[in-house]
Amino acid sequence: MSNINGLIFDIKRFAVHDGPGIRTTIFLKGCPLSCWWCHNPEGLSNSQEIIYYDYKCMNCDKCINICQQNALEEKNNKIVRNHKICTSCGNCVEICPTASQQIIGQKISAENTIKEIEKDRIFFETSNGGVTFSGGEPLMQHEFLKETLKLCKKRSIHTALDTSGFCHSDVFNTLIKFNDLFLYDLKIIDDQQHKKYTGVSNKKIIKNLDILQEKEKDIIIRFTIVKGITDTKENLRDIINLVSSFEKIKGIDLLPFHNVNEKYQRIGKQNKLKDIKPPSSNDIKRIKKQFEQKDLNVRISG
């Protein structure tokens, strides 16, 4: 039995936008990228955090009184956390009578993860579904991911990896044979722009996409449409040219940007795009048509 543990922040059952059929999506915590438009800010940190739901709070001040770091105070009938000194010890979570304070991040073994996945096996079998590993960036926990993928393989459970592809190629190569489908997130092709908006170079990402092509793995490209950032004329041209040069691309998922400012507020992180609106339906249709002109199979996803 393996003693490798992972850190996950959610298990989403009956997912229909994370690969074929009905799926169970496991969200792994931690990401080396810092995309301005991240839809899961609670998955960025690779450690446990505390999230605060103000609408549940009854302002009893029990959390303030028990905090040994003095990281909490009340302002305008809301609990404000000083994240610089908060250690996420969980005392405030334990004492909160309304669960307005909750810990994000659960340690779990590969064996217990597969037990959770197998609860939905009947839905996989009737819909040709399976399990999808997302995040955060699941490749950050590559040892746990590999072990869990191997357990899925032994049980003939279809696996998909929702990934940015950002990791060392040696690590990437050790995982490839255990995974069935790659939901590969392409963002910006110009490397300087990629660094600006994600915090990292895209060279590893492009290299690992090349590896998938060489290994003839099934790939679905995921592309998030963010007005003024990813939907520029130059970036759309570069993305379409790159994707159309690959033979094993099974399709393109267009993901419209959604404003999730409440998530950022609850976890205490800065939202650089809090005032950016989602793309219009006409914008999405226009971009879809541009991809389809290259005979690419395109769908608008969640």
C-alpha positions, 0 to 999 in steps of 0.5 A: 500500500502506498503512503503518498498523500495529496492535498485536494480542495474539492471533489465534484461529482456528475461533472459534464464539462471535464471530459467525455461522459459523466465524470468525477473531478478531483481538484488538487491544491497548488499551482505554479502559475498565477493567471490573472483570470484564475477561476479557482483562486482557492487552488493556487496555494499548495497549503491549507487555507481558511475561507470565510463566508460572511453571509453565514457569520452571526458576529459572535466574535468567538473566532476573534477571541480564540485566535492566538495569532490575533489575526482576526478582527471585526469591521463593518459586521464582517470578520477580517483576516490578516493573512500575513500572520494567520497560520491556518491552525483551524481554531476559528473553524472548530469554534465557529457555530455556523461554519462561516470559517472553513478549511480549504485543503484536505489531505488524502491518500491515493487509496482513499481517493480511488475509493471516492472515485469508485463510488461513481463507477456506475455512472462512468459505465453508463456514460463512458465517463471517468475521473478528471484531475484538475486544480490548481495544477495537478502536476504540482503533486505529480507523485500523488497524481501518478499513484492515483492514475495507476490505481485508476488504470488497474480498475479500467477507469478512464482518466483525464488530466486538466493541466497547463502542462507546466512542469519539467518534461522528465516528470511529464514523461513519467505520467503520460502512459498512465493517463488517457486524455489530456485537457490541455490549457493554452493561454497566450503564445507570445512568451513575454505576454505569457509571463506578464499574465501568468507569471511563467514562461510558456516554453515548458508548456509548448514542449510538453504539448509537443511530447503529447503529439509525439506520443500520439496521446488524445488531446483537447485544447482548452482556451479561456477567452478573456477580453483584451488579454487572450482574445487579441487578434495576434494571440488568436492567430498564434493559438489557431496556427499552433493548434491546427498544426497538431494531428492528435487534437480531438477538439477545442473547448472555448471557456468564457471568462467568468468574474468570480470576485466573491471567491477572491474576497472569501480567500483573501486574494487580490483579483486583478480582473475584478472589473473585467466583464465576460465576453459577449455571446457574439464575441464567443461565436466570432472566435468559435468561427475563427477556429472552425475555419481551420476545420477544428472541432470546437465547442463552447464549454463551462 
